[in-house]
Amino acid sequence: MLILSRKQGESIMLGDGIEVTVVEVKGDQVRIGIQAPSDVSIFRKEIYLEIQSENRHAVQSARDIDKLNQVWETLRGKLPELKNYNEQN
Amino acid sequence: MNENKYIVKFPEGLPGIEAGHDFQLFLPDPEGPFFELKSLKNEAITLVLTDPRPFFPHYRVELPIAELESIGITDEKAARILVVTVLSDDVARITVNLLAPVVINIEKGLGKQVLLNNAEYGVRHPLFSGTAFR
């Protein structure tokens, strides 16, 4: 991993399209500004990891879709907002 | 989406899942909101996707234009929004990921899971919380 020291207000360029700026340093928190082309996705890493983990849980849990459809049958009769589901499509 | 089966390509794949780019989207019950998304590369890999509309009528997904363009969507009407669902034996524990919806271009068969920059929505939101189910 490349490690650089930067002061508040200083930036790093990633290629010629992405600029990462240290906006503010306060205690143990750093505010970072990122300027990037709109087709570059930017995520907080912990959230991205959470999405990965939820997708894996979803795969593990997907055995039971038949059961889910039974639940749906029961639900649809009970809930007025679900009754017209078909008409939306 | 009138057919029950539909081939969808995810050019960037799905985060956390090694299942290639090509999937079959299948609607087991044409009258229901639940879809199966099965990997064509590895049939053991299936996810349940749910149409969030009947459960979360106020759920709104604002997608950056670049995200839409990356799967060829120019008209928002072609975008079908579905949410990844984690099933459970206990119905009250079935959750959906509202923070990272799956967007599908129904005309071109292209899809992408989009991470919203919207702190309001969680990754483990109970599916039936907003209803009178319990």
gemmi code that builds the backbone of each chain (N, CA, C; Angstrom):
import gemmi

chains = {
    "A": [
        ("MET", (0.841, -1.200, 0.000), (0.000, 0.000, 0.000), (0.879, 1.254, 0.000)),
        ("LEU", (0.551, 2.183, -0.872), (1.260, 3.466, -0.901), (0.730, 4.353, 0.223)),
        ("ILE", (1.631, 4.901, 0.995), (1.211, 5.775, 2.093), (1.819, 7.161, 1.890)),
        ("LEU", (0.967, 8.182, 1.899), (1.414, 9.569, 1.711), (0.964, 10.413, 2.894)),
        ("SER", (1.752, 11.412, 3.263), (1.306, 12.363, 4.282), (0.709, 13.586, 3.589)),
        ("ARG", (-0.439, 14.022, 4.073), (-1.095, 15.199, 3.516), (-1.564, 16.099, 4.640)),
        ("LYS", (-1.573, 17.407, 4.382), (-2.120, 18.349, 5.367), (-3.527, 18.752, 4.940)),
        ("GLN", (-4.234, 19.356, 5.884), (-5.569, 19.870, 5.572), (-5.516, 20.736, 4.320)),
        ("GLY", (-6.449, 20.507, 3.406), (-6.508, 21.310, 2.184), (-5.686, 20.721, 1.044)),
        ("GLU", (-4.818, 19.772, 1.338), (-4.007, 19.172, 0.278), (-4.735, 17.981, -0.349)),
        ("SER", (-4.313, 17.672, -1.562), (-5.028, 16.648, -2.332), (-4.094, 15.571, -2.850)),
        ("ILE", (-4.723, 14.528, -3.328), (-4.026, 13.466, -4.055), (-4.784, 13.252, -5.356)),
        ("MET", (-4.078, 13.089, -6.450), (-4.737, 12.746, -7.713), (-4.609, 11.244, -7.944)),
        ("LEU", (-5.723, 10.613, -8.312), (-5.688, 9.222, -8.749), (-5.907, 9.254, -10.260)),
        ("GLY", (-4.887, 8.956, -11.016), (-4.983, 9.150, -12.458), (-5.210, 10.614, -12.727)),
        ("ASP", (-5.851, 10.948, -13.866), (-6.088, 12.372, -14.080), (-7.542, 12.747, -13.845)),
        ("GLY", (-8.352, 11.799, -13.363), (-9.780, 12.110, -13.234), (-10.295, 12.168, -11.806)),
        ("ILE", (-9.511, 11.693, -10.854), (-10.042, 11.586, -9.499), (-9.148, 12.363, -8.532)),
        ("GLU", (-9.769, 13.266, -7.784), (-9.028, 14.047, -6.811), (-9.586, 13.783, -5.419)),
        ("VAL", (-8.691, 13.443, -4.508), (-9.085, 13.189, -3.125), (-8.458, 14.272, -2.265)),
        ("THR", (-9.289, 15.039, -1.550), (-8.806, 16.167, -0.762), (-9.061, 15.943, 0.723)),
        ("VAL", (-8.066, 16.242, 1.536), (-8.283, 16.230, 2.984), (-8.933, 17.565, 3.333)),
        ("VAL", (-10.201, 17.540, 3.659), (-10.939, 18.780, 3.885), (-10.706, 19.290, 5.306)),
        ("GLU", (-10.736, 18.359, 6.266), (-10.628, 18.785, 7.665), (-10.090, 17.640, 8.511)),
        ("VAL", (-9.244, 17.984, 9.452), (-8.753, 16.986, 10.406), (-9.141, 17.466, 11.792)),
        ("LYS", (-9.864, 16.608, 12.503), (-10.366, 17.028, 13.814), (-10.298, 15.812, 14.724)),
        ("GLY", (-9.388, 15.816, 15.673), (-9.242, 14.662, 16.562), (-8.935, 13.419, 15.748)),
        ("ASP", (-9.741, 12.349, 15.941), (-9.472, 11.113, 15.214), (-10.314, 11.016, 13.943)),
        ("GLN", (-10.910, 12.134, 13.526), (-11.758, 12.081, 12.351), (-11.199, 12.959, 11.225)),
        ("VAL", (-11.225, 12.413, 10.027), (-10.749, 13.149, 8.860), (-11.907, 13.283, 7.883)),
        ("ARG", (-12.173, 14.486, 7.430), (-13.204, 14.664, 6.391), (-12.501, 14.706, 5.047)),
        ("ILE", (-13.028, 13.909, 4.136), (-12.378, 13.752, 2.841), (-13.327, 14.190, 1.739)),
        ("GLY", (-12.841, 14.955, 0.800), (-13.630, 15.328, -0.369), (-13.140, 14.536, -1.569)),
        ("ILE", (-14.073, 14.051, -2.354), (-13.686, 13.258, -3.526), (-14.348, 13.844, -4.762)),
        ("GLN", (-13.528, 14.147, -5.735), (-14.070, 14.610, -7.006), (-13.736, 13.533, -8.040)),
        ("ALA", (-14.782, 12.963, -8.626), (-14.546, 11.850, -9.547), (-15.577, 11.885, -10.660)),
        ("PRO", (-15.272, 11.291, -11.793), (-16.276, 11.205, -12.857), (-17.517, 10.481, -12.338)),
        ("SER", (-18.677, 10.815, -12.919), (-19.920, 10.295, -12.353), (-20.053, 8.785, -12.520)),
        ("ASP", (-19.232, 8.193, -13.390), (-19.369, 6.736, -13.541), (-18.490, 5.962, -12.554)),
        ("VAL", (-17.786, 6.690, -11.674), (-16.992, 6.010, -10.644), (-17.838, 5.903, -9.376)),
        ("SER", (-18.020, 4.679, -8.905), (-18.813, 4.486, -7.689), (-17.940, 4.694, -6.465)),
        ("ILE", (-18.489, 5.404, -5.478), (-17.740, 5.680, -4.247), (-18.562, 5.158, -3.072)),
        ("PHE", (-17.963, 4.310, -2.258), (-18.680, 3.755, -1.115), (-17.857, 3.876, 0.145)),
        ("ARG", (-18.525, 3.968, 1.269), (-17.865, 3.719, 2.546), (-17.593, 2.221, 2.601)),
        ("LYS", (-16.360, 1.865, 2.940), (-15.999, 0.450, 2.834), (-16.876, -0.452, 3.696)),
        ("GLU", (-17.184, -0.009, 4.923), (-17.932, -0.907, 5.799), (-19.328, -1.184, 5.237)),
        ("ILE", (-19.873, -0.202, 4.519), (-21.193, -0.417, 3.927), (-21.099, -1.381, 2.746)),
        ("TYR", (-20.043, -1.226, 1.965), (-19.855, -2.140, 0.844), (-19.702, -3.579, 1.352)),
        ("LEU", (-18.942, -3.746, 2.442), (-18.762, -5.086, 3.013), (-20.090, -5.651, 3.503)),
        ("GLU", (-20.924, -4.752, 4.035), (-22.222, -5.185, 4.530), (-23.125, -5.672, 3.378)),
        ("ILE", (-23.042, -4.960, 2.251), (-23.825, -5.373, 1.080), (-23.362, -6.757, 0.614)),
        ("GLN", (-22.049, -6.960, 0.565), (-21.519, -8.274, 0.171), (-22.049, -9.355, 1.096)),
        ("SER", (-21.993, -9.058, 2.397), (-22.402, -10.046, 3.387), (-23.906, -10.347, 3.281)),
        ("GLU", (-24.713, -9.320, 3.072), (-26.158, -9.541, 2.936), (-26.478, -10.344, 1.689)),
        ("ASN", (-25.744, -10.099, 0.605), (-25.974, -10.880, -0.614), (-25.672, -12.353, -0.359)),
        ("ARG", (-24.599, -12.607, 0.397), (-24.263, -14.017, 0.687), (-25.335, -14.655, 1.569)),
        ("HIS", (-25.824, -13.894, 2.549), (-26.922, -14.410, 3.378), (-28.149, -14.710, 2.527)),
        ("ALA", (-28.396, -13.834, 1.566), (-29.570, -14.009, 0.706), (-29.459, -15.318, -0.072)),
        ("VAL", (-28.248, -15.617, -0.562), (-28.046, -16.864, -1.304), (-28.281, -18.055, -0.382)),
        ("GLN", (-27.711, -17.974, 0.837), (-27.873, -19.091, 1.774), (-29.328, -19.308, 2.152)),
        ("SER", (-30.098, -18.228, 2.183), (-31.472, -18.326, 2.677), (-32.479, -18.681, 1.596)),
        ("ALA", (-32.015, -18.727, 0.337), (-32.967, -18.764, -0.781), (-33.618, -20.126, -1.011)),
        ("ARG", (-33.330, -21.091, -0.174), (-33.938, -22.415, -0.351), (-35.454, -22.365, -0.204)),
        ("ASP", (-35.926, -21.399, 0.544), (-37.312, -21.450, 1.005), (-38.300, -20.603, 0.223)),
        ("ILE", (-38.038, -20.417, -1.059), (-38.924, -19.491, -1.769), (-40.355, -20.018, -1.864)),
        ("ASP", (-40.534, -21.341, -1.879), (-41.906, -21.860, -1.957), (-42.704, -21.441, -0.728)),
        ("LYS", (-42.016, -21.489, 0.407), (-42.656, -21.075, 1.646), (-43.049, -19.594, 1.586)),
        ("LEU", (-42.170, -18.822, 0.980), (-42.421, -17.386, 0.870), (-43.691, -17.117, 0.053)),
        ("ASN", (-43.882, -17.915, -0.986), (-45.077, -17.711, -1.801), (-46.350, -18.080, -1.048)),
        ("GLN", (-46.228, -19.056, -0.134), (-47.391, -19.373, 0.708), (-47.715, -18.201, 1.621)),
        ("VAL", (-46.674, -17.610, 2.171), (-46.852, -16.441, 3.030), (-47.563, -15.338, 2.254)),
        ("TRP", (-47.121, -15.174, 1.033), (-47.706, -14.139, 0.175), (-49.188, -14.370, -0.047)),
        ("GLU", (-49.571, -15.626, -0.288), (-50.984, -15.949, -0.503), (-51.815, -15.542, 0.715)),
        ("THR", (-51.275, -15.850, 1.889), (-51.977, -15.521, 3.126), (-52.097, -14.015, 3.297)),
        ("LEU", (-50.976, -13.361, 3.042), (-50.900, -11.916, 3.247), (-51.841, -11.132, 2.356)),
        ("ARG", (-51.881, -11.573, 1.102), (-52.571, -10.768, 0.111), (-54.040, -10.562, 0.476)),
        ("GLY", (-54.650, -11.637, 1.016), (-56.033, -11.512, 1.410), (-56.231, -10.561, 2.585)),
        ("LYS", (-55.195, -10.472, 3.426), (-55.334, -9.709, 4.667), (-55.119, -8.219, 4.498)),
        ("LEU", (-54.294, -7.872, 3.557), (-53.828, -6.503, 3.522), (-54.350, -5.745, 2.312)),
        ("PRO", (-55.157, -4.754, 2.569), (-55.775, -4.038, 1.466), (-54.746, -3.453, 0.495)),
        ("GLU", (-53.597, -2.982, 1.044), (-52.640, -2.344, 0.140), (-51.958, -3.347, -0.777)),
        ("LEU", (-52.091, -4.636, -0.449), (-51.456, -5.634, -1.301), (-52.430, -6.236, -2.328)),
        ("LYS", (-53.710, -6.007, -2.113), (-54.713, -6.668, -2.958), (-54.605, -6.282, -4.420)),
        ("ASN", (-54.285, -5.047, -4.654), (-54.276, -4.568, -6.036), (-52.917, -4.689, -6.691)),
        ("TYR", (-52.083, -5.528, -6.107), (-50.709, -5.638, -6.604), (-50.649, -5.882, -8.105)),
        ("ASN", (-51.480, -6.821, -8.559), (-51.456, -7.170, -9.982), (-51.765, -6.007, -10.906)),
        ("GLU", (-52.652, -5.168, -10.454), (-53.082, -4.067, -11.316), (-51.979, -3.047, -11.529)),
        ("GLN", (-51.003, -3.040, -10.600), (-49.884, -2.107, -10.762), (-48.982, -2.497, -11.933)),
        ("ASN", (-48.947, -3.811, -12.210), (-47.939, -4.282, -13.163), (-48.412, -4.190, -14.610)),
    ],
    "B": [
        ("MET", (-42.695, -6.650, -17.820), (-42.135, -7.989, -17.610), (-43.280, -8.995, -17.623)),
        ("ASN", (-43.674, -9.420, -18.795), (-44.843, -10.280, -18.867), (-44.488, -11.756, -18.821)),
        ("GLU", (-43.275, -12.081, -19.293), (-42.878, -13.485, -19.262), (-42.448, -13.863, -17.857)),
        ("ASN", (-42.518, -15.150, -17.594), (-42.116, -15.631, -16.267), (-40.611, -15.718, -16.114)),
        ("LYS", (-39.911, -15.923, -17.235), (-38.464, -16.076, -17.178), (-37.791, -15.034, -18.052)),
        ("TYR", (-36.654, -14.595, -17.571), (-36.058, -13.433, -18.182), (-34.554, -13.522, -17.958)),
        ("ILE", (-33.751, -13.368, -18.990), (-32.299, -13.407, -18.806), (-31.790, -11.993, -18.528)),
        ("VAL", (-31.017, -11.859, -17.448), (-30.476, -10.546, -17.093), (-28.967, -10.664, -16.942)),
        ("LYS", (-28.268, -9.766, -17.591), (-26.814, -9.717, -17.463), (-26.439, -8.608, -16.480)),
        ("PHE", (-25.604, -8.952, -15.509), (-25.060, -7.966, -14.576), (-23.607, -7.737, -14.967)),
        ("PRO", (-23.325, -6.695, -15.754), (-21.955, -6.501, -16.255), (-20.923, -6.428, -15.130)),
        ("GLU", (-21.312, -5.935, -13.966), (-20.372, -5.838, -12.843), (-20.565, -6.953, -11.823)),
        ("GLY", (-21.409, -7.916, -12.141), (-21.680, -8.984, -11.187), (-22.454, -8.462, -9.983)),
        ("LEU", (-22.546, -9.281, -8.953), (-23.216, -8.865, -7.719), (-22.195, -8.920, -6.583)),
        ("PRO", (-22.102, -7.860, -5.761), (-21.092, -7.829, -4.700), (-21.172, -9.055, -3.786)),
        ("GLY", (-20.026, -9.663, -3.558), (-19.963, -10.752, -2.595), (-20.335, -12.114, -3.138)),
        ("ILE", (-20.781, -12.162, -4.386), (-21.242, -13.435, -4.930), (-20.434, -13.784, -6.173)),
        ("GLU", (-19.782, -14.933, -6.119), (-19.003, -15.387, -7.278), (-19.920, -16.210, -8.168)),
        ("ALA", (-20.669, -15.536, -8.986), (-21.657, -16.268, -9.767), (-21.703, -15.774, -11.204)),
        ("GLY", (-20.645, -15.138, -11.649), (-20.609, -14.669, -13.030), (-21.530, -13.485, -13.253)),
        ("HIS", (-21.844, -13.245, -14.501), (-22.608, -12.053, -14.868), (-24.018, -12.373, -15.363)),
        ("ASP", (-24.229, -13.628, -15.725), (-25.504, -13.952, -16.376), (-26.442, -14.698, -15.434)),
        ("PHE", (-27.646, -14.178, -15.345), (-28.625, -14.731, -14.419), (-29.966, -14.925, -15.127)),
        ("GLN", (-30.759, -15.821, -14.569), (-32.133, -15.938, -15.011), (-33.041, -15.393, -13.916)),
        ("LEU", (-33.883, -14.452, -14.306), (-34.855, -13.905, -13.362), (-36.163, -14.637, -13.597)),
        ("PHE", (-36.672, -15.222, -12.544), (-37.829, -16.107, -12.676), (-38.887, -15.672, -11.675)),
        ("LEU", (-40.114, -15.600, -12.141), (-41.231, -15.208, -11.278), (-42.056, -16.467, -11.023)),
        ("PRO", (-41.826, -17.147, -9.894), (-42.495, -18.434, -9.671), (-44.017, -18.296, -9.652)),
        ("ASP", (-44.500, -17.264, -9.022), (-45.940, -17.021, -9.003), (-46.177, -15.691, -9.709)),
        ("PRO", (-46.755, -15.739, -10.903), (-46.909, -14.497, -11.682), (-47.720, -13.433, -10.955)),
        ("GLU", (-48.461, -13.856, -9.936), (-49.263, -12.868, -9.217), (-48.551, -12.350, -7.970)),
        ("GLY", (-47.379, -12.880, -7.692), (-46.688, -12.493, -6.460), (-45.572, -11.501, -6.711)),
        ("PRO", (-45.021, -10.957, -5.634), (-43.957, -9.963, -5.752), (-42.546, -10.554, -5.647)),
        ("PHE", (-42.449, -11.898, -5.544), (-41.145, -12.501, -5.288), (-40.531, -13.116, -6.544)),
        ("PHE", (-39.280, -12.790, -6.774), (-38.559, -13.294, -7.939), (-37.388, -14.159, -7.485)),
        ("GLU", (-37.036, -15.122, -8.328), (-35.795, -15.865, -8.100), (-34.778, -15.396, -9.110)),
        ("LEU", (-33.589, -15.084, -8.633), (-32.506, -14.705, -9.535), (-31.453, -15.819, -9.453)),
        ("LYS", (-31.371, -16.600, -10.529), (-30.499, -17.783, -10.510), (-29.302, -17.563, -11.421)),
        ("SER", (-28.123, -17.867, -10.905), (-26.912, -17.755, -11.720), (-26.923, -18.814, -12.816)),
        ("LEU", (-26.572, -18.409, -14.031), (-26.488, -19.389, -15.115), (-25.155, -20.135, -15.059)),
        ("LYS", (-24.189, -19.529, -14.367), (-22.873, -20.152, -14.251), (-22.869, -21.220, -13.156)),
        ("ASN", (-23.586, -20.956, -12.094), (-23.630, -21.889, -10.972), (-25.057, -21.945, -10.444)),
        ("GLU", (-25.765, -23.021, -10.819), (-27.202, -23.079, -10.511), (-27.487, -23.167, -9.021)),
        ("ALA", (-26.452, -23.492, -8.232), (-26.661, -23.553, -6.787), (-26.840, -22.151, -6.214)),
        ("ILE", (-26.492, -21.147, -7.000), (-26.581, -19.778, -6.493), (-27.869, -19.106, -6.962)),
        ("THR", (-28.753, -18.924, -6.013), (-30.033, -18.272, -6.268), (-30.278, -17.247, -5.175)),
        ("LEU", (-30.824, -16.123, -5.560), (-31.253, -15.131, -4.574), (-32.736, -14.862, -4.779)),
        ("VAL", (-33.390, -14.481, -3.714), (-34.764, -14.019, -3.831), (-34.750, -12.498, -3.916)),
        ("LEU", (-35.441, -11.986, -4.920), (-35.611, -10.536, -5.041), (-37.089, -10.227, -4.850)),
        ("THR", (-37.372, -9.131, -4.216), (-38.755, -8.760, -3.929), (-39.064, -7.403, -4.545)),
        ("ASP", (-40.247, -7.321, -5.134), (-40.736, -6.010, -5.571), (-41.136, -5.234, -4.317)),
        ("PRO", (-40.462, -4.134, -4.009), (-40.731, -3.456, -2.741), (-42.043, -2.670, -2.713)),
        ("ARG", (-42.646, -2.439, -3.865), (-43.768, -1.495, -3.909), (-44.938, -1.826, -2.989)),
        ("PRO", (-45.394, -3.096, -2.969), (-46.549, -3.346, -2.093), (-46.212, -3.263, -0.606)),
        ("PHE", (-44.944, -3.428, -0.263), (-44.550, -3.434, 1.150), (-44.122, -2.054, 1.642)),
        ("PHE", (-43.488, -1.319, 0.755), (-42.960, -0.001, 1.126), (-43.418, 1.027, 0.090)),
        ("PRO", (-44.682, 1.415, 0.185), (-45.217, 2.313, -0.849), (-44.473, 3.639, -0.931)),
        ("HIS", (-43.773, 4.001, 0.129), (-43.084, 5.295, 0.106), (-41.607, 5.169, -0.254)),
        ("TYR", (-41.195, 3.954, -0.551), (-39.782, 3.728, -0.901), (-39.469, 4.404, -2.238)),
        ("ARG", (-38.471, 5.266, -2.208), (-38.089, 5.960, -3.446), (-36.604, 5.746, -3.692)),
        ("VAL", (-36.283, 5.437, -4.897), (-34.897, 5.223, -5.275), (-34.507, 6.305, -6.257)),
        ("GLU", (-33.574, 7.145, -5.830), (-33.079, 8.161, -6.761), (-31.727, 7.713, -7.277)),
        ("LEU", (-31.692, 7.449, -8.550), (-30.482, 6.882, -9.125), (-29.711, 7.922, -9.915)),
        ("PRO", (-28.397, 7.985, -9.664), (-27.589, 8.886, -10.473), (-27.704, 8.490, -11.948)),
        ("ILE", (-27.731, 9.491, -12.821), (-27.889, 9.211, -14.252), (-26.802, 8.278, -14.763)),
        ("ALA", (-25.571, 8.452, -14.220), (-24.471, 7.595, -14.692), (-24.754, 6.123, -14.381)),
        ("GLU", (-25.403, 5.866, -13.221), (-25.749, 4.490, -12.873), (-26.776, 3.944, -13.860)),
        ("LEU", (-27.753, 4.760, -14.188), (-28.783, 4.329, -15.132), (-28.178, 4.063, -16.509)),
        ("GLU", (-27.298, 4.974, -16.910), (-26.696, 4.827, -18.240), (-25.828, 3.582, -18.331)),
        ("SER", (-25.215, 3.208, -17.180), (-24.323, 2.058, -17.224), (-25.077, 0.765, -17.558)),
        ("ILE", (-26.385, 0.746, -17.365), (-27.160, -0.407, -17.825), (-28.163, 0.013, -18.920)),
        ("GLY", (-27.782, 1.070, -19.606), (-28.515, 1.439, -20.827), (-29.895, 2.020, -20.622)),
        ("ILE", (-30.168, 2.515, -19.416), (-31.509, 3.063, -19.184), (-31.526, 4.556, -19.523)),
        ("THR", (-32.363, 4.919, -20.476), (-32.530, 6.332, -20.776), (-33.907, 6.807, -20.316)),
        ("ASP", (-34.837, 5.869, -20.262), (-36.169, 6.201, -19.793), (-36.398, 5.454, -18.481)),
        ("GLU", (-36.690, 6.216, -17.417), (-36.818, 5.568, -16.106), (-37.916, 4.517, -16.052)),
        ("LYS", (-38.848, 4.604, -16.996), (-39.931, 3.615, -17.008), (-39.406, 2.210, -17.307)),
        ("ALA", (-38.236, 2.139, -17.941), (-37.667, 0.822, -18.253), (-36.960, 0.213, -17.064)),
        ("ALA", (-36.824, 0.992, -15.978), (-36.088, 0.500, -14.815), (-37.036, -0.222, -13.858)),
        ("ARG", (-36.734, -1.477, -13.617), (-37.494, -2.221, -12.623), (-36.646, -2.306, -11.363)),
        ("ILE", (-37.211, -1.911, -10.229), (-36.475, -1.904, -8.966), (-36.893, -3.113, -8.130)),
        ("LEU", (-35.924, -3.917, -7.723), (-36.196, -5.061, -6.852), (-35.204, -5.022, -5.689)),
        ("VAL", (-35.554, -5.668, -4.576), (-34.628, -5.645, -3.439), (-34.236, -7.066, -3.024)),
        ("VAL", (-32.950, -7.212, -2.680), (-32.417, -8.512, -2.263), (-33.034, -8.894, -0.922)),
        ("THR", (-33.477, -10.134, -0.829), (-34.257, -10.570, 0.318), (-33.557, -11.720, 1.035)),
        ("VAL", (-33.456, -11.606, 2.350), (-32.931, -12.706, 3.160), (-34.117, -13.383, 3.829)),
        ("LEU", (-34.335, -14.644, 3.458), (-35.483, -15.377, 3.987), (-35.176, -15.924, 5.382)),
        ("SER", (-36.231, -16.272, 6.080), (-36.091, -16.873, 7.402), (-37.325, -17.729, 7.658)),
        ("ASP", (-37.162, -18.763, 8.480), (-38.327, -19.572, 8.853), (-39.340, -18.726, 9.605)),
        ("ASP", (-38.823, -17.764, 10.335), (-39.684, -16.846, 11.070), (-39.998, -15.661, 10.152)),
        ("VAL", (-41.243, -15.577, 9.740), (-41.624, -14.562, 8.759), (-41.245, -13.150, 9.208)),
        ("ALA", (-41.334, -12.930, 10.506), (-41.021, -11.597, 11.018), (-39.545, -11.253, 10.846)),
        ("ARG", (-38.721, -12.284, 10.576), (-37.289, -12.032, 10.421), (-36.835, -12.013, 8.971)),
        ("ILE", (-37.766, -12.065, 8.049), (-37.402, -11.897, 6.641), (-37.019, -10.430, 6.435)),
        ("THR", (-35.849, -10.205, 5.857), (-35.410, -8.815, 5.694), (-35.074, -8.514, 4.234)),
        ("VAL", (-35.130, -7.241, 3.900), (-34.746, -6.805, 2.561), (-33.705, -5.691, 2.671)),
        ("ASN", (-32.902, -5.618, 1.638), (-31.841, -4.621, 1.587), (-32.334, -3.410, 0.792)),
        ("LEU", (-32.785, -2.396, 1.524), (-33.323, -1.208, 0.847), (-32.213, -0.236, 0.443)),
        ("LEU", (-31.027, -0.438, 1.013), (-29.929, 0.484, 0.716), (-29.280, 0.171, -0.639)),
        ("ALA", (-29.356, -1.087, -1.029), (-28.705, -1.476, -2.284), (-29.679, -2.234, -3.189)),
        ("PRO", (-30.616, -1.506, -3.804), (-31.593, -2.170, -4.668), (-30.946, -2.693, -5.953)),
        ("VAL", (-31.588, -3.696, -6.518), (-31.165, -4.204, -7.823), (-32.023, -3.511, -8.873)),
        ("VAL", (-31.355, -2.854, -9.813), (-32.070, -2.146, -10.869), (-31.921, -2.939, -12.150)),
        ("ILE", (-33.040, -3.197, -12.798), (-32.994, -3.995, -14.018), (-33.594, -3.211, -15.167)),
        ("ASN", (-32.833, -3.161, -16.254), (-33.349, -2.597, -17.482), (-34.142, -3.697, -18.168)),
        ("ILE", (-35.472, -3.593, -18.081), (-36.298, -4.705, -18.536), (-36.320, -4.813, -20.055)),
        ("GLU", (-35.948, -3.738, -20.730), (-35.945, -3.822, -22.193), (-34.685, -4.493, -22.717)),
        ("LYS", (-33.553, -4.194, -22.085), (-32.288, -4.713, -22.595), (-31.745, -5.896, -21.803)),
        ("GLY", (-32.404, -6.257, -20.715), (-31.922, -7.384, -19.923), (-30.584, -7.126, -19.261)),
        ("LEU", (-30.417, -5.904, -18.748), (-29.177, -5.550, -18.041), (-29.523, -5.148, -16.613)),
        ("GLY", (-28.640, -5.534, -15.684), (-28.935, -5.217, -14.295), (-27.714, -4.768, -13.526)),
        ("LYS", (-27.986, -4.114, -12.399), (-26.919, -3.651, -11.538), (-27.456, -3.494, -10.121)),
        ("GLN", (-26.642, -3.880, -9.154), (-27.013, -3.574, -7.769), (-26.402, -2.233, -7.420)),
        ("VAL", (-27.245, -1.294, -7.045), (-26.808, 0.079, -6.831), (-26.793, 0.392, -5.339)),
        ("LEU", (-25.688, 0.946, -4.887), (-25.600, 1.344, -3.480), (-26.035, 2.797, -3.360)),
        ("LEU", (-27.147, 3.019, -2.679), (-27.661, 4.385, -2.569), (-26.878, 5.152, -1.511)),
        ("ASN", (-26.689, 6.422, -1.745), (-26.100, 7.264, -0.709), (-27.215, 7.874, 0.117)),
        ("ASN", (-28.038, 7.006, 0.658), (-29.206, 7.481, 1.385), (-29.247, 6.788, 2.741)),
        ("ALA", (-28.879, 7.515, 3.758), (-28.730, 6.916, 5.079), (-30.064, 6.479, 5.690)),
        ("GLU", (-31.169, 6.886, 5.076), (-32.480, 6.512, 5.607), (-32.745, 5.022, 5.511)),
        ("TYR", (-32.162, 4.385, 4.498), (-32.516, 3.000, 4.222), (-31.476, 2.037, 4.759)),
        ("GLY", (-31.954, 0.919, 5.318), (-31.053, -0.058, 5.903), (-30.833, -1.256, 5.002)),
        ("VAL", (-29.828, -2.059, 5.353), (-29.546, -3.264, 4.581), (-30.334, -4.470, 5.109)),
        ("ARG", (-30.887, -4.348, 6.314), (-31.657, -5.463, 6.895), (-32.988, -4.951, 7.410)),
        ("HIS", (-33.818, -4.531, 6.487), (-35.100, -3.953, 6.893), (-36.158, -5.062, 6.897)),
        ("PRO", (-36.879, -5.246, 8.014), (-37.907, -6.301, 8.034), (-38.944, -6.078, 6.931)),
        ("LEU", (-39.222, -7.139, 6.175), (-40.127, -7.000, 5.026), (-41.550, -6.673, 5.465)),
        ("PHE", (-41.959, -7.257, 6.576), (-43.363, -7.111, 6.956), (-43.588, -6.072, 8.049)),
        ("SER", (-42.582, -5.292, 8.326), (-42.704, -4.346, 9.430), (-43.773, -3.302, 9.207)),
        ("GLY", (-43.924, -2.915, 7.949), (-44.858, -1.825, 7.674), (-46.278, -2.311, 7.468)),
        ("THR", (-46.515, -3.606, 7.679), (-47.837, -4.139, 7.375), (-48.510, -4.648, 8.635)),
        ("ALA", (-49.753, -5.031, 8.491), (-50.520, -5.512, 9.639), (-50.359, -7.012, 9.818)),
        ("PHE", (-49.263, -7.549, 9.291), (-49.134, -9.001, 9.258), (-49.142, -9.641, 10.635)),
        ("ARG", (-48.498, -8.980, 11.588), (-48.331, -9.687, 12.868), (-49.513, -9.486, 13.781)),
    ],
}
model = gemmi.Model(1)
for chain_id, residues in chains.items():
    chain = gemmi.Chain(chain_id)
    for i, (resn, *xyz) in enumerate(residues, 1):
        res = gemmi.Residue()
        res.name, res.seqid = resn, gemmi.SeqId(i, " ")
        for name, pos in zip(("N", "CA", "C"), xyz):
            atom = gemmi.Atom()
            atom.name, atom.element = name, gemmi.Element(name[0])
            atom.pos, atom.b_iso = gemmi.Position(*pos), 0.0
            res.add_atom(atom)
        chain.add_residue(res)
    model.add_chain(chain)
structure = gemmi.Structure()
structure.add_model(model)
structure.setup_entities()
